[in-house]
Amino acid sequence: MCTLAINYFDSRCAGSMEDVMTKPILVIMAAGMGSRYGGLKQIDPVGSAGEIIIDFSLYDAMMAGFDRAIFIIKKEMEPDVRALMDDGAAKHIDISYAFQSLDDIPDGFTVPEGREKPWGTCHAVLAARDMIDEPFVVINADDYYGTSAWQHMYDFLKNPDAHCNAEKPTYAMIGYSLKNTLTEYGTVARGVCVTDGEGNLSKIDERLKIGWRDGGIAYTEDDLHYIPVPDDSAVSMNFWGFTLDFMDKMKSGFPEFLTNELPENPLKAEYLLPRKVDELLNSGQAIVKVIPTGDRWYGVTYKKDKAPTVAALQALKDRGIYPEILW
């Protein structure tokens, strides 16, 4: 069992296992609109009993051991999301709501004139800063992550030995095979992971236009030249596991973002989780374990993605992975 200086980690890493048992919290980012999809895809039914994608994630999370979830949403979405959850998942798992708002910024800063775009995924998670008191998982509401990935992440966060380190905190990211995450209907953005010999994340190479091409996978930066990428490359699908200190790091970094990066692009600059993680890695302040999974990711990036996603989820029900009616 590891021991640290007196801080958050000391309380999590000292003593017997029974003394440090935690119950990780699930944080669901659901405030964004699907611009390419053309609608509020987070609450678009994909299951035979009217389930939305997050129903499957909540079911998998509950089966893995999670019993608390926090939705990050826009205030105006609350009635619709509550209605869906109250009739289903909320009967089995404790669900709370936090609201992402443009005016939720530190004292001394103002929202640039004309800014409508949310501040990004770090800011979304910060909306729940007063509600999170344990290690936590962050996911997208409109992504299906598979079943085994949930158990791997829960076990990692549940066990202090997995994420206590003598010098720095250790986080986790579920790594998906690139070939298991692509759509047939266009290019997507993917974070391709580079790892060291111990399976720790070294960096994430952001590929903004990557997809199937001529029987393989390639990315382009200019729509003219295409660079092949191995189909089994590990990619991030925004399935993160963090210890509580990460919340403090995001909070302290937000004024820096507003001061240094926002002026360069006041209407669109975003404070993003992958970039914050990359910053901590580059400065030696954290370790990120990449937990591989063979699970197939599903999502509705484009409208044409809905039909194959619906079919895949029904096939999982037919195989008995899920009951015909989740809740």
Backbone bond lengths (Angstrom), bond angles and torsions (degrees), N, CA, C in turn:
res aa  C-N    CA-C-N  psi(-1)  N-CA   C-N-CA  omega(-1)  CA-C   N-CA-C  phi
1 M - - - 1.469 - - 1.517 108.65 -
2 C 1.339 115.88 134.36 1.457 118.29 -175.09 1.517 111.50 -84.84
3 T 1.319 115.39 155.01 1.465 121.51 176.28 1.513 108.77 -128.14
4 L 1.314 115.93 145.11 1.454 121.45 -177.55 1.515 110.59 -133.84
5 A 1.328 114.69 176.27 1.456 119.45 172.77 1.521 109.07 -63.97
6 I 1.331 116.55 166.29 1.464 120.36 -176.99 1.527 109.37 -70.69
7 N 1.323 115.26 105.91 1.459 122.84 175.19 1.518 107.14 -164.17
8 Y 1.307 115.98 -164.33 1.472 118.95 -179.23 1.518 110.97 -54.07
9 F 1.336 116.54 -45.18 1.445 119.45 -174.55 1.515 112.63 -67.48
10 D 1.321 117.66 -28.25 1.450 119.46 178.75 1.522 110.37 -59.93
11 S 1.333 116.73 -41.59 1.461 119.72 -178.94 1.508 111.67 -70.54
12 R 1.351 117.50 -23.71 1.452 120.67 -178.98 1.525 112.27 -91.92
13 C 1.311 117.64 -21.10 1.455 119.80 -168.56 1.516 114.31 -112.78
14 A 1.332 118.60 -5.91 1.455 120.34 -179.04 1.523 109.95 -104.69
15 G 1.316 115.89 153.50 1.456 119.80 176.90 1.515 112.27 91.03
16 S 1.324 115.76 -171.05 1.456 121.23 -177.70 1.515 110.30 -78.03
17 M 1.345 116.10 163.99 1.456 120.95 178.08 1.513 110.60 -58.92
18 E 1.321 118.20 -38.98 1.456 120.54 -179.21 1.529 111.54 -61.95
19 D 1.337 116.72 -31.04 1.457 121.12 -177.87 1.518 112.51 -73.31
20 V 1.349 117.31 -21.41 1.454 119.30 -171.27 1.524 112.21 -118.03
21 M 1.317 118.31 13.38 1.451 120.66 178.49 1.526 109.77 -60.21
22 T 1.306 116.38 133.32 1.450 121.93 -179.10 1.521 109.72 -122.72
23 K 1.320 115.55 163.52 1.458 121.64 174.13 1.519 107.05 -121.57
24 P 1.314 118.06 97.48 1.462 120.17 -177.45 1.528 111.91 -57.09
25 I 1.316 114.59 151.50 1.463 122.83 -178.80 1.524 108.80 -108.25
26 L 1.314 116.55 140.78 1.457 122.16 176.69 1.524 109.38 -96.07
27 V 1.329 116.48 125.22 1.461 122.63 177.73 1.527 107.79 -113.30
28 I 1.338 115.54 123.72 1.460 121.73 -172.84 1.517 109.48 -113.99
29 M 1.319 116.64 116.98 1.461 120.93 179.04 1.530 108.62 -85.77
30 A 1.321 115.85 112.41 1.463 120.62 -174.53 1.517 112.38 -133.76
31 A 1.330 118.34 18.16 1.462 120.40 -174.41 1.520 113.23 -86.28
32 G 1.345 117.48 -16.93 1.461 120.03 -173.51 1.515 113.37 -81.87
33 M 1.297 115.03 150.49 1.454 121.36 172.75 1.520 108.57 -95.79
34 G 1.332 116.85 145.54 1.459 121.55 178.98 1.519 110.92 -83.56
35 S 1.327 117.63 90.88 1.465 120.74 -173.95 1.520 111.78 -65.51
36 R 1.351 117.08 -42.35 1.455 118.55 179.88 1.524 110.96 -72.96
37 Y 1.334 116.59 -33.16 1.457 121.10 -179.27 1.515 110.96 -74.17
38 G 1.311 117.42 -35.82 1.451 121.29 176.29 1.514 113.91 90.04
39 G 1.318 117.96 47.80 1.454 119.98 178.76 1.501 111.41 162.16
40 L 1.315 115.59 -178.13 1.455 121.03 -179.79 1.529 108.10 -86.04
41 K 1.335 116.10 79.98 1.458 120.67 -171.34 1.525 112.39 -68.56
42 Q 1.341 117.43 -19.56 1.460 119.23 -178.68 1.523 112.14 -61.94
43 I 1.329 118.65 -26.82 1.464 120.11 -178.24 1.525 111.81 -117.11
44 D 1.332 115.68 26.23 1.460 121.19 176.33 1.526 108.75 -90.68
45 P 1.346 120.00 121.16 1.462 121.54 -176.28 1.535 112.69 -61.25
46 V 1.331 116.04 138.28 1.465 122.25 176.61 1.522 111.92 -129.70
47 G 1.327 117.67 -9.03 1.456 121.73 -178.19 1.517 112.08 -101.77
48 S 1.322 116.33 157.68 1.464 121.47 -176.98 1.519 112.75 -64.00
49 A 1.327 117.17 -24.62 1.468 120.79 178.89 1.522 110.82 -103.00
50 G 1.334 117.28 21.08 1.458 121.59 178.40 1.511 114.41 86.36
51 E 1.329 117.86 11.08 1.462 120.05 -179.53 1.527 110.99 -67.45
52 I 1.324 115.54 147.31 1.454 121.31 170.07 1.532 107.65 -98.74
53 I 1.324 116.44 168.72 1.468 119.01 -174.45 1.521 111.91 -56.23
54 I 1.328 117.41 -40.90 1.461 118.56 -176.28 1.515 111.88 -65.75
55 D 1.318 119.21 -22.63 1.462 120.42 175.01 1.515 110.64 -58.66
56 F 1.327 116.56 -41.29 1.460 119.89 -179.44 1.533 110.66 -68.56
57 S 1.330 116.94 -38.59 1.465 119.41 177.32 1.525 111.06 -65.79
58 L 1.330 116.95 -42.45 1.464 120.16 178.36 1.521 110.99 -63.53
59 Y 1.308 117.01 -39.45 1.471 120.40 177.98 1.527 110.22 -63.26
60 D 1.343 116.42 -47.55 1.462 120.27 179.01 1.530 111.11 -62.36
61 A 1.327 116.65 -41.15 1.460 120.44 179.39 1.523 110.79 -63.07
62 M 1.319 116.69 -43.67 1.455 120.69 179.94 1.530 110.89 -63.58
63 M 1.314 116.88 -41.96 1.461 120.37 179.36 1.530 111.21 -65.44
64 A 1.334 116.63 -29.64 1.468 120.37 178.43 1.519 112.00 -76.98
65 G 1.351 117.54 -22.41 1.459 120.12 178.60 1.513 115.80 132.19
66 F 1.334 118.46 -9.68 1.462 120.75 178.83 1.528 109.99 -67.65
67 D 1.335 115.78 141.95 1.466 118.88 175.78 1.530 112.57 -132.59
68 R 1.345 117.57 5.68 1.464 122.33 176.62 1.521 109.74 -134.26
69 A 1.330 115.87 136.75 1.459 120.85 177.29 1.523 109.17 -139.14
70 I 1.327 115.32 145.36 1.457 121.79 177.29 1.523 108.41 -125.29
71 F 1.311 116.86 122.47 1.452 121.82 174.51 1.523 109.55 -89.02
72 I 1.326 116.23 129.73 1.461 121.52 170.64 1.523 106.56 -98.15
73 I 1.313 117.41 113.02 1.448 121.62 -175.68 1.530 110.58 -137.80
74 K 1.315 115.64 169.46 1.456 120.24 167.87 1.522 107.99 -79.38
75 K 1.302 115.84 147.74 1.466 120.24 -176.48 1.523 111.88 -55.69
76 E 1.331 116.73 -38.69 1.458 119.42 -176.72 1.528 113.25 -70.10
77 M 1.337 117.07 -14.66 1.464 120.48 178.29 1.520 112.27 -83.39
78 E 1.317 117.26 -15.00 1.464 120.83 -169.71 1.530 114.16 -53.85
79 P 1.335 121.08 -48.12 1.473 118.50 -178.28 1.527 113.36 -58.90
80 D 1.342 117.03 -42.30 1.462 119.97 -178.67 1.524 111.49 -67.61
81 V 1.329 116.66 -44.52 1.471 119.29 -177.95 1.525 110.24 -68.96
82 R 1.317 117.31 -43.28 1.470 119.69 178.07 1.529 111.37 -59.32
83 A 1.312 117.12 -41.95 1.465 119.80 -179.39 1.522 110.72 -60.53
84 L 1.322 116.74 -41.85 1.462 120.16 178.86 1.529 111.95 -67.16
85 M 1.323 116.00 -43.48 1.458 119.32 -176.51 1.532 112.34 -74.55
86 D 1.319 117.36 -39.95 1.464 120.34 -176.69 1.519 112.03 -62.00
87 D 1.318 117.04 -30.38 1.455 120.78 -179.99 1.526 112.75 -87.71
88 G 1.333 116.68 -1.10 1.455 118.80 -176.33 1.510 113.93 -139.98
89 A 1.334 115.92 -98.74 1.459 121.26 -171.43 1.511 113.30 -60.54
90 A 1.337 117.48 -33.82 1.465 120.36 -176.19 1.525 112.71 -65.63
91 K 1.313 117.53 -12.73 1.461 120.22 175.10 1.529 111.54 -77.86
92 H 1.320 116.38 -12.32 1.467 120.90 -174.35 1.521 113.71 -123.91
93 I 1.325 117.84 -18.93 1.455 121.42 -177.67 1.525 107.96 -139.93
94 D 1.318 117.03 143.30 1.460 122.39 -178.07 1.526 109.39 -73.38
95 I 1.327 117.20 116.36 1.458 121.90 -177.02 1.524 110.11 -116.90
96 S 1.338 115.48 129.94 1.455 122.73 175.90 1.523 108.58 -122.10
97 Y 1.335 116.04 170.97 1.459 121.27 -176.51 1.522 110.12 -133.07
98 A 1.327 114.24 136.41 1.460 121.34 172.80 1.519 107.27 -126.61
99 F 1.328 115.99 149.89 1.459 119.54 -170.68 1.522 111.03 -117.05
100 Q 1.325 114.83 123.59 1.460 120.44 176.20 1.519 108.92 -85.12
101 S 1.323 115.68 129.61 1.460 121.09 -176.27 1.518 109.97 -139.72
102 L 1.313 116.54 140.00 1.460 120.89 179.51 1.517 112.92 -58.57
103 D 1.318 116.76 -33.27 1.464 118.92 -176.38 1.526 113.33 -85.16
104 D 1.326 117.09 6.59 1.464 120.86 175.39 1.526 108.27 -86.52
105 I 1.321 115.22 77.85 1.457 122.00 -178.29 1.522 108.94 -133.58
106 P 1.338 117.63 159.66 1.471 120.32 -177.33 1.531 112.41 -63.56
107 D 1.304 114.57 156.05 1.466 120.59 175.62 1.528 109.87 -57.08
108 G 1.315 115.47 141.83 1.450 120.33 178.68 1.512 114.36 95.30
109 F 1.342 116.69 -8.62 1.459 120.98 178.93 1.521 109.43 -114.04
110 T 1.324 115.96 155.31 1.453 121.45 177.49 1.520 109.56 -131.14
111 V 1.322 115.82 155.58 1.466 121.11 177.08 1.528 108.46 -75.95
112 P 1.334 118.43 126.69 1.468 120.07 179.86 1.531 111.66 -57.77
113 E 1.288 116.46 143.66 1.459 120.71 178.63 1.525 109.82 -60.07
114 G 1.321 116.02 130.03 1.455 121.42 179.93 1.509 114.79 89.32
115 R 1.333 118.12 -6.08 1.467 121.24 -179.77 1.526 110.01 -72.25
116 E 1.334 117.23 125.11 1.458 123.57 174.41 1.518 112.14 -122.61
117 K 1.307 116.57 -24.93 1.461 121.90 -176.73 1.523 110.69 -67.83
118 P 1.354 118.38 135.47 1.471 120.54 175.68 1.532 111.16 -58.75
119 W 1.324 115.78 162.93 1.461 120.93 -173.85 1.526 113.65 -78.93
120 G 1.318 119.20 -4.20 1.449 120.23 177.09 1.519 113.32 111.54
121 T 1.332 115.69 178.25 1.458 121.24 -169.99 1.524 113.63 -71.14
122 C 1.331 118.55 -33.09 1.468 119.14 174.73 1.522 110.02 -63.08
123 H 1.310 115.69 -44.41 1.459 120.03 179.27 1.517 110.96 -63.80
124 A 1.343 117.04 -36.08 1.465 120.41 177.80 1.524 110.52 -59.92
125 V 1.324 116.76 -47.87 1.464 119.98 -179.25 1.529 110.94 -65.76
126 L 1.325 116.63 -35.50 1.462 119.86 178.45 1.530 112.28 -62.53
127 A 1.319 117.50 -21.10 1.468 119.75 176.99 1.523 111.30 -60.62
128 A 1.332 116.98 -23.04 1.470 121.81 -179.27 1.518 112.03 -103.91
129 R 1.336 117.80 17.78 1.472 120.73 -172.56 1.525 113.43 -60.61
130 D 1.318 118.09 -30.27 1.462 120.55 -179.07 1.527 112.90 -87.89
131 M 1.326 116.59 0.58 1.458 121.39 -176.69 1.522 112.91 -112.21
132 I 1.335 116.85 -8.73 1.463 121.22 -174.39 1.513 109.49 -105.62
133 D 1.328 116.33 120.41 1.459 121.15 -178.35 1.528 112.38 -131.40
134 E 1.324 116.38 14.77 1.455 122.46 178.40 1.528 108.68 -142.95
135 P 1.338 118.07 169.19 1.465 119.03 171.43 1.527 109.74 -52.14
136 F 1.326 116.24 150.43 1.455 117.88 -172.20 1.524 111.73 -143.59
137 V 1.319 113.87 153.96 1.458 123.36 176.42 1.519 107.90 -106.71
138 V 1.323 116.43 142.08 1.458 121.69 175.67 1.521 108.80 -120.58
139 I 1.345 115.89 128.48 1.461 120.76 177.48 1.525 109.60 -136.12
140 N 1.332 115.38 168.88 1.460 122.14 170.17 1.523 109.22 -89.76
141 A 1.317 116.63 143.58 1.461 120.60 -179.51 1.516 112.61 -70.88
142 D 1.325 117.53 -24.59 1.453 120.05 -172.91 1.522 113.33 -104.26
143 D 1.328 117.68 21.05 1.456 122.13 177.04 1.526 110.66 -117.38
144 Y 1.337 115.90 138.08 1.464 121.00 172.31 1.528 107.16 -99.13
145 Y 1.332 116.57 124.69 1.461 120.88 -169.49 1.527 115.09 -105.45
146 G 1.335 119.00 -6.78 1.448 119.89 -176.77 1.509 111.79 91.47
147 T 1.326 116.87 175.40 1.464 121.25 -172.84 1.522 113.50 -95.63
148 S 1.328 118.03 -47.04 1.467 119.86 -173.25 1.525 111.88 -67.96
149 A 1.338 117.28 -30.46 1.461 120.46 -179.28 1.523 111.02 -58.59
150 W 1.313 116.54 -36.76 1.465 120.51 -179.47 1.520 111.73 -64.71
151 Q 1.332 116.44 -43.05 1.462 119.02 -179.55 1.518 111.19 -66.53
152 H 1.334 116.61 -39.81 1.470 120.46 178.08 1.529 111.00 -59.97
153 M 1.326 116.17 -45.11 1.453 119.21 -177.41 1.523 111.51 -70.22
154 Y 1.318 116.87 -41.67 1.462 119.57 179.07 1.525 110.26 -60.73
155 D 1.321 116.81 -45.62 1.462 120.48 -179.58 1.524 111.18 -61.83
156 F 1.319 116.82 -38.17 1.462 120.45 178.79 1.527 111.10 -62.46
157 L 1.317 117.07 -49.97 1.457 120.77 -176.78 1.518 112.39 -73.49
158 K 1.304 117.03 -26.52 1.466 121.42 -178.66 1.527 111.37 -73.23
159 N 1.329 116.44 -25.10 1.459 121.91 -173.63 1.524 110.51 -104.53
160 P 1.320 119.47 106.15 1.473 120.70 -179.97 1.517 113.33 -57.69
161 D 1.324 118.33 -29.44 1.454 119.40 179.03 1.527 111.60 -61.33
162 A 1.336 117.02 -25.94 1.460 120.38 -177.78 1.520 112.44 -77.37
163 H 1.336 117.75 -28.51 1.452 118.09 -174.52 1.523 114.52 -126.05
164 C 1.320 117.99 12.35 1.463 120.35 170.51 1.521 109.21 -95.44
165 N 1.302 116.45 136.40 1.451 121.45 -179.91 1.518 108.27 -138.16
166 A 1.338 116.60 146.29 1.463 119.84 -174.73 1.524 113.11 -63.72
167 E 1.328 117.92 -22.87 1.456 119.71 -175.95 1.517 114.14 -119.83
168 K 1.304 117.76 -28.62 1.463 119.64 -173.57 1.521 110.40 -152.33
169 P 1.315 118.09 154.16 1.463 121.19 178.09 1.527 111.10 -69.10
170 T 1.318 115.67 155.88 1.451 121.99 178.81 1.517 109.35 -121.81
171 Y 1.321 115.67 124.18 1.445 122.89 178.09 1.531 109.14 -105.52
172 A 1.321 116.37 -177.90 1.462 119.63 179.80 1.516 110.36 -142.77
173 M 1.307 114.86 153.93 1.453 122.61 175.90 1.521 108.37 -140.70
174 I 1.308 117.86 133.57 1.455 120.59 174.58 1.519 108.34 -77.80
175 G 1.341 116.57 125.71 1.458 121.54 -179.75 1.516 111.11 -102.99
176 Y 1.314 116.20 120.42 1.461 122.64 -179.98 1.525 110.03 -100.89
177 S 1.337 116.94 146.01 1.457 120.00 172.34 1.520 108.56 -66.99
178 L 1.302 116.30 130.64 1.461 121.11 -176.07 1.525 111.98 -50.78
179 K 1.327 116.36 -42.58 1.473 120.03 -177.17 1.525 112.13 -61.78
180 N 1.337 117.16 -21.95 1.467 120.90 -178.68 1.521 113.06 -90.34
181 T 1.335 117.03 10.50 1.468 119.27 -175.31 1.525 113.85 -127.71
182 L 1.319 118.16 -0.81 1.463 119.61 -171.33 1.523 112.40 -93.51
183 T 1.316 115.40 153.84 1.450 123.18 174.04 1.525 109.23 -96.40
184 E 1.321 116.25 157.24 1.458 121.12 176.19 1.525 111.78 -88.42
185 Y 1.329 117.29 -1.83 1.459 119.66 -167.18 1.521 114.47 -112.91
186 G 1.306 117.97 16.83 1.453 119.82 177.66 1.511 111.06 153.38
187 T 1.313 115.45 -177.62 1.457 120.09 177.72 1.524 110.12 -86.07
188 V 1.320 114.96 160.86 1.461 122.03 179.61 1.521 108.14 -137.14
189 A 1.304 116.03 170.78 1.461 121.51 172.34 1.526 108.63 -98.09
190 R 1.311 116.82 131.81 1.456 121.66 178.59 1.520 109.21 -138.63
191 G 1.320 115.43 143.78 1.446 121.65 173.58 1.517 109.32 -95.48
192 V 1.326 117.02 106.15 1.462 121.71 -178.69 1.527 108.50 -85.16
193 C 1.319 115.98 125.41 1.462 121.49 -171.17 1.520 112.27 -91.89
194 V 1.302 115.13 137.74 1.460 122.69 171.64 1.523 106.89 -109.72
195 T 1.335 117.20 125.76 1.464 121.40 -176.93 1.523 110.70 -120.10
196 D 1.348 114.47 160.46 1.457 119.48 175.78 1.525 109.59 -91.91
197 G 1.310 116.85 -173.33 1.455 121.04 -176.30 1.511 114.47 -68.02
198 E 1.333 117.80 -13.86 1.458 121.30 179.71 1.527 112.49 -102.48
199 G 1.330 116.44 9.56 1.456 119.85 179.45 1.510 113.71 78.93
200 N 1.324 117.22 17.81 1.460 121.17 177.09 1.524 109.84 -92.58
201 L 1.304 116.63 144.27 1.451 121.74 -179.28 1.527 110.56 -69.93
202 S 1.325 115.83 128.33 1.464 120.68 174.74 1.517 111.50 -96.30
203 K 1.323 115.93 -42.87 1.459 120.94 177.28 1.511 109.06 -166.28
204 I 1.332 115.59 166.50 1.456 122.31 175.17 1.522 108.12 -119.49
205 D 1.325 115.92 121.68 1.456 120.92 175.80 1.527 108.58 -91.63
206 E 1.317 116.36 111.19 1.463 120.47 -178.64 1.526 109.82 -77.77
207 R 1.333 115.58 119.51 1.461 122.32 176.02 1.519 107.78 -111.44
208 L 1.313 116.83 107.39 1.458 121.23 -170.98 1.521 113.05 -79.59
209 K 1.346 116.63 -22.56 1.465 120.78 177.90 1.518 108.60 -134.37
210 I 1.322 115.90 93.55 1.455 121.29 -178.37 1.520 108.60 -132.38
211 G 1.326 116.73 141.89 1.455 119.21 -178.37 1.513 111.68 -177.20
212 W 1.332 114.63 -174.19 1.457 120.60 179.05 1.525 109.89 -73.51
213 R 1.337 114.90 137.56 1.467 119.77 177.97 1.520 109.49 -154.82
214 D 1.324 115.82 120.14 1.467 122.06 177.31 1.525 112.01 54.94
215 G 1.317 116.76 42.58 1.452 121.11 176.50 1.514 115.22 82.13
216 G 1.313 117.73 -2.05 1.456 121.59 177.97 1.514 110.07 -131.10
217 I 1.319 115.42 -167.14 1.458 121.44 179.53 1.519 108.71 -117.94
218 A 1.329 115.38 135.44 1.462 119.86 -179.80 1.529 108.98 -149.86
219 Y 1.321 114.88 159.42 1.460 119.43 175.08 1.520 109.00 -123.54
220 T 1.334 114.99 158.73 1.454 120.65 177.67 1.521 109.61 -136.77
221 E 1.301 115.15 150.41 1.456 120.62 176.04 1.522 111.58 -113.50
222 D 1.354 115.53 -10.21 1.468 118.88 -176.72 1.522 112.95 -134.67
223 D 1.336 117.38 6.00 1.466 123.12 -178.18 1.525 112.86 64.38
224 L 1.302 117.47 13.27 1.460 121.70 178.16 1.514 111.97 -120.77
225 H 1.316 116.12 -44.18 1.456 121.54 -177.18 1.532 108.88 -108.92
226 Y 1.348 116.73 134.13 1.456 122.24 -177.37 1.524 109.72 -119.86
227 I 1.325 115.14 131.20 1.462 121.65 -176.93 1.527 108.85 -111.37
228 P 1.321 118.51 121.26 1.471 121.21 -177.66 1.526 111.51 -64.40
229 V 1.340 114.47 148.59 1.461 122.34 177.02 1.527 107.24 -132.25
230 P 1.343 119.53 132.65 1.461 120.38 178.19 1.523 111.50 -56.09
231 D 1.337 117.01 136.82 1.463 119.40 -173.86 1.516 113.34 -70.60
232 D 1.340 117.59 -16.30 1.464 120.19 178.54 1.524 112.59 -98.80
233 S 1.322 117.30 13.41 1.468 120.69 177.25 1.520 109.56 -59.17
234 A 1.325 116.60 138.42 1.465 120.66 177.35 1.521 109.07 -75.48
235 V 1.328 115.95 133.29 1.456 120.32 178.25 1.522 109.86 -128.96
236 S 1.314 114.44 154.17 1.453 121.36 176.66 1.523 109.63 -91.13
237 M 1.328 115.94 131.60 1.461 121.29 174.88 1.532 109.71 -115.38
238 N 1.329 115.29 29.45 1.471 121.55 179.39 1.524 112.04 59.45
239 F 1.314 115.62 47.44 1.467 122.60 172.20 1.527 105.02 -117.21
240 W 1.345 115.25 93.53 1.462 122.56 -171.37 1.517 111.27 -113.79
241 G 1.325 115.68 149.25 1.453 122.06 171.91 1.517 109.59 -124.15
242 F 1.338 117.06 125.10 1.461 121.53 -174.71 1.521 111.37 -127.97
243 T 1.330 115.45 147.88 1.450 120.50 166.71 1.532 108.07 -84.14
244 L 1.334 115.13 167.03 1.462 119.69 -168.21 1.526 113.11 -63.84
245 D 1.316 117.53 -26.04 1.464 120.00 -179.11 1.523 112.57 -62.20
246 F 1.323 117.07 -24.71 1.465 119.24 -178.80 1.526 111.26 -62.70
247 M 1.322 116.53 -30.81 1.454 120.02 177.32 1.530 109.95 -61.99
248 D 1.333 116.44 -43.06 1.463 120.11 178.38 1.523 111.41 -64.18
249 K 1.329 116.48 -37.90 1.465 119.99 179.49 1.526 110.99 -66.36
250 M 1.326 117.08 -39.87 1.463 119.30 176.59 1.522 111.20 -65.56
251 K 1.320 115.73 -42.25 1.465 120.05 -178.33 1.524 110.97 -63.08
252 S 1.328 116.67 -45.37 1.466 119.62 -178.09 1.523 111.79 -70.77
253 G 1.333 117.13 -25.03 1.461 119.85 -178.74 1.517 114.40 -84.31
254 F 1.331 118.00 -14.44 1.460 120.18 -176.70 1.532 112.64 -65.48
255 P 1.343 119.13 -45.70 1.472 117.87 175.63 1.525 112.93 -59.39
256 E 1.332 117.24 -34.76 1.457 120.21 177.73 1.527 110.77 -63.92
257 F 1.330 115.78 -41.76 1.465 120.02 176.61 1.523 110.73 -61.02
258 L 1.323 116.34 -46.93 1.465 120.42 -178.09 1.524 111.76 -64.00
259 T 1.322 116.28 -32.26 1.458 121.00 -178.45 1.523 112.10 -80.79
260 N 1.335 116.65 -43.23 1.464 120.35 -169.23 1.527 114.64 -99.08
261 E 1.319 117.57 -35.31 1.463 119.71 -173.74 1.519 113.62 -102.97
262 L 1.314 117.06 -35.96 1.464 119.57 -176.97 1.523 113.28 -58.31
263 P 1.341 119.63 -41.74 1.472 118.53 -177.99 1.526 113.76 -59.50
264 E 1.338 117.48 -24.46 1.460 120.34 -179.35 1.523 112.04 -74.26
265 N 1.332 116.87 -25.15 1.457 120.72 -179.75 1.527 108.34 -154.13
266 P 1.317 117.43 73.28 1.468 121.10 -168.95 1.515 115.11 -63.16
267 L 1.314 119.04 -22.71 1.469 120.51 -177.45 1.526 113.12 -94.02
268 K 1.348 117.62 -18.66 1.461 118.27 -172.37 1.524 115.21 -132.99
269 A 1.312 119.96 -10.66 1.466 120.78 -178.94 1.521 110.61 -58.92
270 E 1.356 116.12 139.51 1.455 120.69 -177.07 1.528 110.94 -129.05
271 Y 1.302 114.44 147.56 1.471 123.71 177.48 1.530 106.29 -97.72
272 L 1.345 116.90 100.69 1.458 122.00 -165.10 1.527 112.79 -108.78
273 L 1.329 115.23 143.28 1.469 121.47 179.04 1.530 112.76 -57.00
274 P 1.339 119.65 -52.78 1.474 118.09 -177.86 1.517 113.15 -57.86
275 R 1.326 116.68 -37.34 1.468 119.33 179.85 1.520 111.33 -69.96
276 K 1.331 117.55 -35.23 1.464 119.86 176.79 1.519 110.43 -66.86
277 V 1.326 116.12 -42.46 1.461 119.76 177.39 1.526 110.02 -61.03
278 D 1.333 116.51 -45.44 1.455 121.05 179.83 1.532 110.99 -60.17
279 E 1.315 116.27 -40.02 1.471 120.87 178.04 1.521 110.86 -61.28
280 L 1.333 117.21 -43.36 1.467 120.85 -179.66 1.523 111.15 -67.99
281 L 1.331 116.43 -36.35 1.462 119.58 176.81 1.529 110.52 -65.33
282 N 1.319 116.44 -46.85 1.465 120.57 -177.14 1.519 112.66 -63.88
283 S 1.333 116.41 -31.09 1.461 120.40 -179.60 1.527 112.40 -91.97
284 G 1.331 116.75 3.18 1.455 120.89 177.85 1.508 114.88 70.93
285 Q 1.324 117.65 23.55 1.458 121.13 -177.27 1.521 113.95 -93.27
286 A 1.332 118.44 -5.28 1.461 120.32 -176.77 1.515 110.21 -158.41
287 I 1.321 114.35 162.07 1.458 124.09 170.39 1.520 107.20 -119.24
288 V 1.330 116.82 141.53 1.462 120.98 175.79 1.517 108.76 -124.81
289 K 1.319 115.91 115.38 1.454 121.65 175.54 1.522 109.30 -79.77
290 V 1.316 117.55 128.75 1.455 121.15 173.97 1.529 107.30 -93.49
291 I 1.312 116.13 113.83 1.461 122.24 -178.99 1.519 107.99 -96.10
292 P 1.336 118.51 109.77 1.471 119.32 -176.10 1.518 112.21 -74.33
293 T 1.315 115.39 148.31 1.452 121.00 175.11 1.520 109.62 -139.28
294 G 1.317 115.41 145.42 1.461 120.85 174.02 1.512 112.10 -92.00
295 D 1.334 116.72 3.47 1.460 120.34 -178.79 1.522 110.70 -63.56
296 R 1.323 114.93 149.58 1.467 121.74 175.13 1.516 108.24 -90.77
297 W 1.327 115.78 128.48 1.457 121.18 174.53 1.517 109.16 -85.34
298 Y 1.320 115.83 140.95 1.465 120.01 172.81 1.520 108.88 -129.36
299 G 1.307 115.09 146.59 1.453 120.23 177.18 1.513 109.73 -162.82
300 V 1.306 115.37 169.66 1.462 120.68 -178.17 1.523 107.68 -117.40
301 T 1.331 115.65 79.08 1.449 121.03 178.21 1.525 110.11 -73.41
302 Y 1.321 115.75 -43.94 1.454 122.77 177.24 1.529 108.93 -119.54
303 K 1.332 116.75 158.61 1.463 119.30 -177.46 1.519 112.19 -57.76
304 K 1.326 116.96 -35.02 1.458 120.03 -179.55 1.523 112.38 -66.62
305 D 1.345 117.69 -16.15 1.465 120.80 178.65 1.521 112.28 -72.81
306 K 1.325 117.30 -17.32 1.464 119.02 -173.34 1.521 112.09 -63.77
307 A 1.328 117.53 -47.23 1.466 120.59 -175.69 1.533 112.06 -59.44
308 P 1.338 120.66 -49.61 1.468 118.85 177.72 1.522 113.73 -64.77
309 T 1.343 117.58 -31.38 1.461 120.07 176.92 1.517 110.77 -67.05
310 V 1.331 116.41 -43.83 1.466 120.74 177.01 1.525 110.15 -59.88
311 A 1.324 116.61 -44.05 1.464 120.50 -179.13 1.524 111.55 -64.69
312 A 1.332 116.81 -40.98 1.466 120.37 -178.97 1.525 111.29 -65.51
313 L 1.326 117.02 -41.59 1.460 119.98 -179.33 1.531 111.02 -69.15
314 Q 1.331 116.42 -35.63 1.456 118.51 176.22 1.525 110.94 -66.90
315 A 1.329 116.40 -37.36 1.469 119.58 177.26 1.524 110.76 -61.61
316 L 1.319 117.72 -36.73 1.465 120.92 177.70 1.531 110.44 -67.15
317 K 1.323 116.81 -37.12 1.461 119.24 174.33 1.527 110.50 -64.47
318 D 1.311 116.25 -43.55 1.464 120.62 -178.86 1.524 111.72 -62.12
319 R 1.334 116.65 -30.51 1.471 121.32 178.98 1.520 112.33 -82.80
320 G 1.333 116.81 -5.12 1.455 120.02 179.50 1.511 114.36 87.04
321 I 1.347 117.51 6.87 1.465 120.52 176.90 1.525 109.58 -65.51
322 Y 1.326 115.78 -36.58 1.467 122.43 176.72 1.530 109.49 -127.22
323 P 1.338 116.85 150.62 1.466 118.59 171.62 1.522 109.86 -69.16
324 E 1.311 117.48 159.28 1.468 120.37 -178.41 1.513 110.98 -61.70
325 I 1.339 117.44 -33.31 1.459 122.15 174.09 1.525 106.96 -120.58
326 L 1.322 116.95 115.69 1.465 119.91 -173.16 1.517 112.56 -64.49
327 W 1.308 118.62 -42.29 1.457 121.10 -171.33 1.537 110.06 -118.29
